[in-house]
């Protein structure tokens, strides 16, 4: 009877051991000295070990923004869609594709003139209106990535004060430029002064009327300063005049907005 109990006990212990091995996430095998009641072979004592979490992956567009800080998100996402971004030698055309820190990412696209497309808008206005930026001190409000500021610098501005209500959007090329002062987390209508008065002001504002910020803008302008602004009717018209999706198609409303400004 005693021999039967011993065998039964050994069999139950063996099954417990197998269950521990099967259901333990990570095991380390340690030799156990055999006893008179154990079989001649060695068994294993099971100890759980902490599993190292896998390295986090990132979206392809976010990884590109970290590695190519001189370009805007708009440029990068456009290049991805166009198949101009290669990951480990293969074309990837989805911005949300997960990539690891060790992935080799290459952008095979034409180098843009400005850090974002906004620079081309301002360039068109400078040419159309014949604005002289050479040696001028400028205020660029609605700085965002820095397209307007980049354009002003390339057209000869001596210094640009870039103001934006947001934070962390400015391209690295603009942020570290010696002739740029970045003023973030600042609502333009609350701007009281700058280190010096400016010769030129550019505005690219959203969700606020130009007329609301003008009292603050005038305080930092010289008497003969030039103002260039983008006019966005959806932020200037009355609420009843704004259509679905913030689109205004009525040319009469466009004219009314322009006349008021």
Buried (B, 14 or more C-beta within 10 A) or exposed (E): EEEEEEEEEEEEEEEEBEEBEEEEEEBEEEEEEEEEEBEEEEBBEBEEEEEEEEEEEBBBBBBBBEEBBEBBBBBBBBBBEEEBBBBEEEEBEEBEBEBEEEBEBEBEBEEBEBBBBBBEBBBEBBEEEEBEBEEBBBBBBBBBBBBBBBBBBEBEBBBBBBBBBEEEBBBEBBBEBEEBEBBBEBBBBEBEEBEEBBBBBBBBBEEBBBEBBBEBBEEBBEEEBBBBBBBBBBBBBEEEBBEEEEEBEEEEBBEBBEEEE
